[in-house]
């Protein structure tokens, strides 16, 4: 409980930007990978972006070139910078972290709403 805490969601107009933050209650070095997922109403949860312990990144095709995932190890925080937002980016965004044991943590999520 309370391992991951997201913030930064909100309402923004199309073309705008938001930066999501996910702060872990333990050192980020204890995770093999961290990522951001999103789930829109009536749709399955999907991977948006992920970053591994060696800083390799993965992005969904729909966000490539617009979103950037990054980590601040000193703050135990992973960020998702979202630019050029589109109405179809509207969803509940969840932070995810995986340990070497395979155990996966999820945050409660933060809502992102993009108006047209």
C-alpha angles and dihedrals in degrees: 000000000000093000094132128032122189128199140162103072123132147119119310136165121249110278092030131115139238133180119213122202130200117189120194124214090220133045113291087225087075090068127078092205142357129200151165124244130180137202126196122197111284093008135100122257109265136193113254102175139339137191127198131213089264090053096253111152135207128192136189110248090241093063103035111128092016106060129052127193120204141164134224103198094188090059096037086233135135119200136203113202108198119194133174090023119201131202088249089063088069108120146108107280120213131194117222133191129185126202126208088256089064093249112142126208125203131196125220092254137232128244121242117190122183117193122207 
